[in-house]
Amino acid sequence: MFNSREYEWADISILIGTRMLVGFIAVNYKNKQSKNPIYGKGNEPYAVQKGNKSHDGELALNMSELLALQAESPTGSILDLRVDMTICYGNPDQGDVMHTKKLLGVEFTEEPEGMKQGDDHSEHTLPFIFLRELNG
């Protein structure tokens, strides 16, 4: 039977290592590959050459989650963590088939902190890189 139900924010779960995140606000990630045209006779390319792949993203968290990640690090800094991130899309209670992405070797590249007047909570966007993505 065809199911046209779209996933919604409530259907996303994220694990970092074995820790289920509760206070995440946003996640995005991408896989890229360098590609360049190859030229020969004439002025039009005749092929495309593939180069290195790279993988990066951002995870936005509430301060409590950032503090929990810092506590997981032997140095107290997320810059010294290397973890796997599992992102699950779907809600089995709604009859969804779960779609899982595993980002291997995630390392955070920045560790922002701060607040401003009027904030009722503290949100932090953590850029990261990773080694590869597994679907499963």
C-alpha positions as CSV (number, residue, x, y, z in Angstrom):
1,M,0.0,0.0,0.0
2,F,1.3,3.4,-0.9
3,N,1.8,5.8,2.0
4,S,2.3,9.5,1.2
5,R,2.8,10.6,4.8
6,E,5.7,13.1,5.1
7,Y,8.1,13.0,8.0
8,E,7.8,15.8,10.5
9,W,10.1,17.2,13.1
10,A,8.6,15.0,15.8
11,D,9.7,11.9,13.8
12,I,13.4,12.6,14.1
13,S,15.6,11.0,16.7
14,I,19.4,11.6,17.1
15,L,21.9,9.5,19.0
16,I,25.4,10.7,19.6
17,G,27.4,7.6,20.6
18,T,24.8,5.9,22.9
19,R,23.2,9.2,24.1
20,M,19.7,10.0,22.9
21,L,19.5,13.8,22.4
22,V,16.4,15.5,23.7
23,G,17.3,19.2,23.4
24,F,18.3,19.3,19.7
25,I,16.8,22.1,17.6
26,A,18.1,21.5,14.1
27,V,20.4,19.2,12.1
28,N,21.7,19.3,8.6
29,Y,24.5,17.6,6.9
30,K,25.8,17.1,3.4
31,N,28.1,14.9,1.3
32,K,30.2,16.7,-1.4
33,Q,32.6,15.6,-4.1
34,S,34.9,17.7,-6.1
35,K,34.2,17.4,-9.8
36,N,35.9,19.1,-12.7
37,P,35.4,19.1,-16.5
38,I,38.1,17.6,-18.6
39,Y,39.0,19.3,-21.9
40,G,40.6,18.1,-25.0
41,K,40.0,18.9,-28.7
42,G,37.6,21.8,-29.0
43,N,36.2,24.1,-26.3
44,E,33.6,21.8,-24.7
45,P,34.5,19.3,-22.0
46,Y,34.4,15.6,-23.0
47,A,34.3,14.1,-19.5
48,V,34.0,15.0,-15.8
49,Q,36.8,13.9,-13.4
50,K,35.8,13.1,-9.8
51,G,38.0,14.2,-6.9
52,N,37.9,14.1,-3.1
53,K,34.8,13.7,-1.1
54,S,34.0,15.7,2.0
55,H,31.2,15.6,4.6
56,D,30.0,18.3,7.0
57,G,27.0,19.6,8.8
58,E,25.6,21.5,11.8
59,L,23.8,20.4,14.9
60,A,21.8,23.0,16.9
61,L,21.3,22.2,20.6
62,N,20.0,23.7,23.8
63,M,22.7,24.5,26.4
64,S,21.8,21.5,28.5
65,E,22.8,19.2,25.6
66,L,26.0,21.0,25.0
67,L,26.9,20.7,28.7
68,A,26.2,16.9,28.5
69,L,28.4,16.5,25.4
70,Q,31.2,18.5,27.1
71,A,30.9,16.1,30.1
72,E,31.4,13.2,27.8
73,S,34.8,14.5,26.7
74,P,37.9,13.6,28.7
75,T,39.0,17.3,28.4
76,G,35.6,18.9,28.9
77,S,35.7,20.2,25.3
78,I,33.6,18.9,22.4
79,L,36.5,19.7,20.1
80,D,38.2,16.6,21.5
81,L,35.3,14.2,20.9
82,R,35.0,11.8,18.0
83,V,31.6,10.1,18.0
84,D,29.2,8.4,15.6
85,M,25.9,10.2,15.1
86,T,22.8,8.2,14.2
87,I,19.8,10.1,12.8
88,C,16.5,8.2,12.6
89,Y,13.5,9.4,10.5
90,G,10.1,7.9,11.2
91,N,7.6,7.0,13.8
92,P,6.8,3.2,14.1
93,D,3.7,4.1,16.1
94,Q,2.4,5.8,12.9
95,G,3.3,2.8,10.8
96,D,6.4,4.4,9.4
97,V,9.3,2.4,8.1
98,M,12.3,3.7,10.0
99,H,15.0,5.3,7.8
100,T,18.4,5.5,9.5
101,K,21.5,7.5,8.6
102,K,24.8,6.9,10.5
103,L,27.4,9.6,10.3
104,L,30.8,8.0,11.2
105,G,33.6,9.8,12.9
106,V,31.9,13.0,13.7
107,E,34.2,15.7,15.1
108,F,32.9,19.2,16.1
109,T,34.9,22.1,14.6
110,E,33.6,24.9,16.9
111,E,32.4,25.2,20.5
112,P,30.2,28.3,20.8
113,E,28.8,29.5,24.0
114,G,27.0,32.7,25.1
115,M,23.6,34.3,25.7
116,K,22.1,37.7,25.3
117,Q,19.5,39.8,27.2
118,G,16.0,38.6,26.7
119,D,16.9,34.9,25.9
120,D,14.7,32.5,27.7
121,H,17.1,29.7,26.9
122,S,20.5,29.2,25.2
123,E,20.8,27.7,21.7
124,H,24.1,26.7,20.2
125,T,25.0,25.7,16.6
126,L,27.8,23.2,16.4
127,P,29.5,22.8,13.0
128,F,31.0,19.3,12.4
129,I,32.8,17.2,9.9
130,F,32.5,13.4,9.5
131,L,34.2,10.6,7.7
132,R,31.3,9.0,5.8
133,E,27.6,8.3,5.9
134,L,26.1,4.8,6.1
135,N,22.4,4.2,5.2
136,G,20.7,1.5,7.1
